[in-house]
Amino acid sequence: MLGRLGRAVELTGYVLTVGVVLAVGTYQAIQMETFDLSLPWMIVRVATIEAVTTAVVFSVLVSISGLLLAREVLRKRDPDERLLDGPRVAAIVPAYRDADVVGESVETLLASNYRNLEIAVVTEPEDGATREAAEEYAAHPNVRVLASRVPGSKAGAINDAVARLDADHFVAFDSDERVDPDFVPTGVYHLTETDCDIFQARRVPRVTGPVEALAYCERLLFHAGYKLVEPLGFTYCRSSSVAFTRAAFESVDGLDHLLTEDIDFAHKCFREGLDVRQARNVTNEMEAPHSVRDLWGQRKRWRLGHIEVLHKALRGGFDRGGLRGFLSTVRIASSLLASVYLLALAAKVVVLLVVDLEAFFLLPFAAVALSVLPAVYADYRDGHVTELSPGLALVPLVYPGFGLLTVRCAFEYLLGWDGEWYQVEKSGA
């Protein structure tokens, strides 16, 4: 009875909050605004509704972020910014219930252009199927299979591997990743020649259908959004498609056992003042969800994890505070609030259509298209997008979709989340 009551309260709160956000967005949209344009010979007063101003500002920001992303993705690789040989590098591949896909990362790592590379697949002790699949590659002298001594999380598997492997430079990947042959050489170059602490490449979902295309476009929009905050000093780093030194990893006490250990890791690194470099013209692939249910479930897990990291920050769970700690907390909170704001933005865009301001209604859609098309072109050219699915046209739905998801997850986290997390079915497609 209590469980049903809790779910009813959770759902009611979700529906009411979404209604309030949409109502506020609609009310704000119809408010009149005036602007004075001072010209040498006259002053022109322009009157319009707030929705027009919001659509223009949003479109400008999205266009700028998309162009910044395109410049980075399309940047020609410098062959001198890579090392084909050098210090021993340990590649860590944590795997859980991944028997069908563990070969994706291992086989592409074996084809890496870096010579001094050891590959360690870290499995959960009770996951015999994945361990058996990984053991098929253990005949190769550079591949070994480890049973995690800290079972129960990806964070524990990576922490355990770093402690056990004899290397000072590491790379980490999810088991379903297809790794660019130049990722390790480029990562090692940056770690050793530019003295950065962490190197992060871009990772995109493989597009094989409409749901996969939507997941892919979502990643593009998020990478574009990151370009707006990176000039402020915050650069995301993850627990996959990443290279790091032992010293950097140990300086933040490794990964914590959280739902999204990678978001937490990024903020720990920022608080510590570590030097994080991104190279989005180096691209790895991951398997995308193949159904709407899996897409929603995976994104819900990520958003719950984001809220968990905010909760950790608010209760003083990070070891390092100060100004960087304050800025880190603001960054986490603003990211979540921005998602809710985008839900209100959707209401404002609809108002533009209702009041027959079609040009301004279409402006945000044109900006979104401009922000993703150059990267889509580059990824199609390079084979990361194997088909131009009609699902690519659904990209504008990402913005209100994440607003709905954030509100839903906030109520679930506060009222009903019991720590369980959703795992997407993977097939190697």
Legacy VTK file of the C-alpha trace (Angstrom):
# vtk DataFile Version 3.0
C-alpha trace
ASCII
DATASET POLYDATA
POINTS 429 float
0.000 0.000 0.000
2.792 2.416 0.920
4.585 1.630 -2.323
1.496 2.403 -4.393
0.886 5.605 -2.443
4.478 6.686 -2.973
4.260 6.050 -6.710
0.981 7.971 -6.874
2.535 10.955 -5.079
5.584 10.726 -7.334
3.488 10.684 -10.513
1.185 13.454 -9.285
4.120 15.667 -8.394
5.688 15.000 -11.787
2.534 15.882 -13.731
1.832 19.002 -11.679
5.414 20.253 -11.959
5.484 19.748 -15.714
2.166 21.588 -15.941
3.492 24.488 -13.875
6.698 24.745 -15.942
4.721 24.777 -19.200
2.253 27.312 -17.781
5.053 29.614 -16.612
6.759 29.313 -19.983
3.511 30.175 -21.775
2.816 33.140 -19.490
6.329 34.520 -19.945
6.118 34.008 -23.698
3.205 36.399 -24.183
4.648 39.249 -22.100
5.381 42.370 -24.142
8.937 43.714 -24.381
10.229 46.923 -25.933
13.691 47.785 -27.213
15.078 51.128 -28.338
17.463 51.124 -31.294
19.484 54.341 -31.411
20.368 55.347 -34.980
22.242 58.542 -35.978
19.085 60.147 -37.262
16.329 58.516 -35.211
15.396 56.229 -32.350
13.378 53.184 -33.293
11.282 51.489 -30.640
10.596 47.789 -31.250
7.793 46.019 -29.392
7.457 42.263 -29.383
6.556 39.364 -27.140
9.104 37.691 -24.886
8.946 34.441 -26.882
10.579 36.173 -29.839
13.527 37.371 -27.746
13.944 33.929 -26.186
13.860 32.200 -29.587
16.506 34.571 -30.980
18.848 34.254 -27.977
18.461 30.484 -27.861
19.117 30.189 -31.598
22.254 32.319 -31.402
23.688 30.303 -28.499
22.881 26.970 -30.150
24.411 28.102 -33.432
27.603 29.303 -31.754
27.978 26.089 -29.765
27.360 23.997 -32.883
29.928 25.899 -34.905
32.497 25.513 -32.120
31.814 21.770 -32.073
32.050 21.551 -35.869
35.400 23.329 -35.854
36.788 20.792 -33.393
35.253 17.700 -35.015
36.360 18.746 -38.519
39.862 19.746 -37.442
42.415 17.734 -39.374
44.477 15.460 -37.161
48.116 16.344 -36.785
50.203 13.158 -37.214
52.837 14.704 -34.963
50.328 14.797 -32.080
50.600 11.086 -31.404
53.140 8.582 -30.094
53.236 5.141 -31.666
55.503 3.786 -28.944
56.481 4.866 -25.482
55.667 4.054 -21.859
53.644 0.979 -21.058
49.925 1.707 -21.230
47.247 -0.426 -19.588
43.818 -0.480 -21.249
41.035 -1.255 -18.773
37.767 -2.735 -20.025
35.241 -3.336 -17.203
32.564 -5.797 -18.343
29.348 -6.973 -16.755
26.797 -9.087 -18.596
28.653 -8.171 -21.779
29.472 -11.572 -23.238
28.072 -10.576 -26.644
29.980 -7.308 -26.953
33.263 -7.588 -25.046
35.060 -8.380 -28.301
34.186 -4.931 -29.681
36.650 -3.115 -27.461
39.277 -5.862 -27.236
39.535 -6.438 -30.987
39.764 -2.739 -31.820
42.358 -2.236 -29.082
44.411 -5.067 -30.541
44.367 -3.075 -33.792
45.614 0.075 -32.023
48.536 1.959 -33.550
50.220 2.063 -30.141
52.711 -0.752 -29.602
53.346 -0.962 -25.854
49.741 -1.708 -24.834
48.359 -4.200 -22.324
44.621 -4.950 -22.322
42.879 -5.986 -19.099
39.246 -7.099 -19.191
37.811 -6.835 -15.685
34.759 -9.011 -15.021
32.468 -9.505 -12.051
33.235 -12.728 -10.123
29.765 -14.240 -10.693
29.560 -13.282 -14.380
30.837 -16.514 -15.884
29.478 -15.888 -19.383
31.353 -12.620 -19.811
34.517 -14.064 -18.334
34.322 -17.039 -20.707
33.900 -14.705 -23.704
36.834 -12.573 -22.554
39.055 -15.623 -22.005
38.875 -16.328 -25.740
41.166 -13.336 -26.225
43.493 -14.179 -23.329
45.611 -16.357 -25.602
46.970 -13.120 -27.018
50.093 -12.105 -25.059
48.808 -8.571 -24.523
45.399 -9.539 -23.139
44.558 -10.665 -19.632
41.309 -11.239 -17.773
40.886 -10.126 -14.170
38.087 -10.884 -11.733
37.301 -7.686 -9.859
38.214 -7.803 -6.195
35.820 -4.894 -5.617
32.682 -6.284 -7.264
29.419 -4.467 -7.728
30.287 -1.427 -9.836
32.239 -0.155 -12.798
34.074 2.195 -10.452
35.253 -0.721 -8.315
36.461 -2.651 -11.366
38.523 0.265 -12.679
39.936 1.127 -9.240
40.949 -2.490 -8.724
42.591 -2.702 -12.141
44.637 0.466 -11.576
45.840 -0.941 -8.266
46.859 -4.287 -9.789
48.357 -3.318 -13.147
51.998 -2.334 -13.509
51.686 0.901 -15.479
51.680 4.642 -14.924
49.474 5.463 -17.914
45.973 4.084 -18.437
43.108 4.162 -20.888
39.588 2.993 -20.065
36.666 1.947 -22.238
33.236 0.387 -22.032
33.109 -3.151 -23.379
30.947 -2.205 -26.394
33.277 0.542 -27.641
34.992 0.449 -30.990
38.225 2.313 -30.387
39.848 4.544 -32.975
43.334 3.155 -33.795
44.848 6.551 -33.051
43.100 7.111 -29.723
45.832 5.567 -27.559
48.717 7.185 -29.526
47.003 10.586 -29.280
46.154 10.148 -25.617
49.702 9.120 -24.699
51.082 12.084 -26.634
48.994 14.508 -24.601
49.782 12.796 -21.290
53.526 12.741 -21.881
54.315 15.625 -24.235
51.839 18.294 -23.098
51.867 17.171 -19.443
48.097 17.096 -19.154
46.582 14.832 -16.531
43.601 13.442 -18.446
42.805 13.134 -22.136
39.240 12.651 -23.360
38.090 11.741 -26.858
34.596 12.000 -28.315
32.332 8.963 -28.171
29.200 8.639 -30.304
26.452 6.013 -30.549
26.427 3.944 -33.733
23.477 4.906 -35.934
21.674 1.825 -37.226
18.042 2.970 -36.948
15.722 5.785 -35.802
16.141 5.238 -32.040
19.902 5.020 -32.436
19.810 8.215 -34.531
17.999 10.057 -31.745
20.592 8.874 -29.203
23.356 10.004 -31.562
21.858 13.488 -32.048
21.439 13.842 -28.305
25.171 13.267 -27.874
25.941 15.894 -30.508
23.800 18.481 -28.739
25.449 17.732 -25.419
28.945 17.967 -26.898
27.949 21.283 -28.454
26.617 22.485 -25.102
29.895 21.587 -23.431
31.681 23.990 -25.774
29.904 26.908 -24.102
31.193 26.047 -20.606
34.705 24.853 -21.451
36.036 28.447 -21.807
35.054 28.864 -18.139
37.537 26.146 -17.184
35.314 23.090 -16.803
36.065 20.229 -19.201
34.187 16.975 -18.844
36.115 13.749 -18.500
34.533 10.323 -18.287
35.305 6.767 -17.276
35.383 5.663 -20.921
37.217 6.872 -24.039
39.635 8.399 -21.554
43.370 8.336 -20.889
44.866 9.297 -17.540
48.019 9.053 -15.483
48.255 7.055 -12.287
49.237 10.212 -10.412
46.103 12.054 -11.565
43.823 9.107 -10.783
45.252 8.668 -7.312
45.135 12.404 -6.584
41.321 12.238 -6.661
41.184 8.833 -4.940
39.941 7.103 -8.093
36.306 6.581 -8.957
33.480 6.559 -6.422
30.704 3.977 -6.320
27.900 6.104 -7.789
25.292 5.629 -10.483
27.197 7.974 -12.797
30.741 7.611 -11.570
31.986 9.502 -14.631
30.116 12.755 -13.876
31.369 12.518 -10.307
34.907 11.877 -11.589
34.764 14.964 -13.831
33.852 17.173 -10.881
36.487 15.612 -8.631
39.096 16.364 -11.283
37.874 19.950 -11.639
37.946 20.473 -7.877
41.491 19.102 -7.780
42.567 21.480 -10.571
43.673 18.728 -12.941
44.470 19.578 -16.564
41.871 17.876 -18.792
42.214 17.963 -22.594
39.524 17.127 -25.150
40.039 16.087 -28.768
36.689 15.640 -30.473
38.282 14.894 -33.829
39.281 11.541 -32.309
36.064 9.546 -32.185
35.207 6.186 -30.662
31.881 4.433 -31.156
29.538 2.833 -28.660
26.424 0.752 -29.116
23.242 2.797 -28.915
19.972 1.670 -27.336
17.818 -0.115 -29.897
14.380 0.559 -28.407
12.566 3.546 -26.945
12.336 1.655 -23.641
16.108 1.166 -23.493
16.755 4.755 -24.564
14.485 6.098 -21.822
15.846 3.671 -19.230
19.474 4.503 -19.935
18.907 8.255 -19.951
16.870 7.963 -16.790
19.770 6.193 -15.102
22.156 8.934 -16.201
19.856 11.689 -14.966
19.285 9.959 -11.619
23.056 9.724 -11.325
23.409 13.419 -12.079
20.980 14.227 -9.283
22.897 11.853 -6.997
26.105 13.793 -7.676
24.324 17.079 -6.876
23.064 15.544 -3.628
26.617 14.504 -2.811
27.857 18.055 -3.432
25.114 19.678 -1.349
25.756 17.435 1.641
29.516 18.066 1.508
30.456 14.654 0.143
33.394 15.918 -1.915
36.753 16.136 -0.189
37.755 19.346 -1.909
35.758 22.550 -1.553
36.769 26.190 -1.816
36.031 28.288 -4.883
36.404 25.347 -7.236
34.052 23.322 -5.094
31.471 26.106 -5.207
31.791 26.443 -8.980
31.513 22.669 -9.347
28.257 22.603 -7.373
26.872 25.510 -9.390
27.778 23.678 -12.597
25.937 20.506 -11.509
22.829 22.406 -10.407
22.753 24.706 -13.437
22.941 21.730 -15.795
19.837 20.206 -14.208
17.964 23.509 -14.051
18.824 24.228 -17.688
17.066 21.001 -18.677
13.901 22.149 -16.900
14.195 25.584 -18.502
14.268 23.924 -21.928
10.845 22.477 -21.147
9.547 26.021 -20.579
11.322 27.034 -23.781
9.315 24.437 -25.707
6.111 26.125 -24.524
7.406 29.496 -25.710
8.219 28.113 -29.158
4.694 26.695 -29.457
3.297 30.131 -28.600
5.154 31.567 -31.608
3.307 29.150 -33.862
-0.048 29.926 -32.253
0.346 33.691 -32.763
1.414 33.226 -36.411
5.076 34.170 -35.976
6.202 31.245 -38.116
9.605 32.695 -38.973
10.581 32.955 -35.316
8.979 29.561 -34.624
11.244 27.965 -37.242
14.362 29.835 -36.121
15.283 27.458 -33.221
14.805 24.439 -35.498
17.117 25.966 -38.095
19.704 26.672 -35.373
19.546 23.099 -34.085
20.021 21.789 -37.632
22.995 24.108 -38.120
24.533 22.899 -34.855
24.453 19.190 -35.747
24.746 18.937 -39.547
28.534 19.552 -39.799
29.231 16.828 -37.225
26.730 14.498 -38.915
28.567 15.060 -42.191
31.945 14.312 -40.595
30.677 11.171 -38.866
28.934 9.932 -42.014
32.134 10.510 -43.962
34.157 8.613 -41.365
31.687 5.735 -41.080
30.346 6.412 -37.577
26.921 7.086 -39.082
26.195 4.234 -41.456
22.754 5.415 -42.546
21.008 8.779 -42.618
18.006 7.627 -40.649
14.783 9.699 -40.515
15.330 9.620 -36.749
17.893 12.392 -37.216
14.970 14.762 -37.823
13.786 14.127 -34.260
16.752 15.953 -32.756
14.705 18.995 -31.546
12.788 16.623 -29.258
15.957 16.123 -27.217
15.568 19.472 -25.459
12.028 19.117 -24.047
12.644 15.390 -23.598
15.452 16.018 -21.147
13.309 18.534 -19.312
10.601 15.911 -18.815
13.235 13.364 -17.825
14.842 15.663 -15.261
11.546 16.436 -13.524
10.592 12.757 -13.530
13.914 11.687 -12.058
13.910 14.421 -9.409
10.656 13.079 -7.948
11.792 9.470 -8.228
15.112 10.232 -6.526
13.404 12.083 -3.669
10.479 9.702 -3.159
11.108 6.273 -4.574
14.599 5.498 -5.855
16.112 2.499 -4.088
19.551 2.514 -5.709
18.742 0.137 -8.559
19.843 1.042 -12.060
18.803 0.154 -15.580
21.083 -1.805 -17.906
20.598 -1.655 -21.661
20.590 -4.869 -23.644
23.624 -5.013 -25.961
24.085 -7.179 -29.011
27.147 -5.752 -30.744
25.088 -4.017 -33.447
LINES 1 430
429 0 1 2 3 4 5 6 7 8 9 10 11 12 13 14 15 16 17 18 19 20 21 22 23 24 25 26 27 28 29 30 31 32 33 34 35 36 37 38 39 40 41 42 43 44 45 46 47 48 49 50 51 52 53 54 55 56 57 58 59 60 61 62 63 64 65 66 67 68 69 70 71 72 73 74 75 76 77 78 79 80 81 82 83 84 85 86 87 88 89 90 91 92 93 94 95 96 97 98 99 100 101 102 103 104 105 106 107 108 109 110 111 112 113 114 115 116 117 118 119 120 121 122 123 124 125 126 127 128 129 130 131 132 133 134 135 136 137 138 139 140 141 142 143 144 145 146 147 148 149 150 151 152 153 154 155 156 157 158 159 160 161 162 163 164 165 166 167 168 169 170 171 172 173 174 175 176 177 178 179 180 181 182 183 184 185 186 187 188 189 190 191 192 193 194 195 196 197 198 199 200 201 202 203 204 205 206 207 208 209 210 211 212 213 214 215 216 217 218 219 220 221 222 223 224 225 226 227 228 229 230 231 232 233 234 235 236 237 238 239 240 241 242 243 244 245 246 247 248 249 250 251 252 253 254 255 256 257 258 259 260 261 262 263 264 265 266 267 268 269 270 271 272 273 274 275 276 277 278 279 280 281 282 283 284 285 286 287 288 289 290 291 292 293 294 295 296 297 298 299 300 301 302 303 304 305 306 307 308 309 310 311 312 313 314 315 316 317 318 319 320 321 322 323 324 325 326 327 328 329 330 331 332 333 334 335 336 337 338 339 340 341 342 343 344 345 346 347 348 349 350 351 352 353 354 355 356 357 358 359 360 361 362 363 364 365 366 367 368 369 370 371 372 373 374 375 376 377 378 379 380 381 382 383 384 385 386 387 388 389 390 391 392 393 394 395 396 397 398 399 400 401 402 403 404 405 406 407 408 409 410 411 412 413 414 415 416 417 418 419 420 421 422 423 424 425 426 427 428
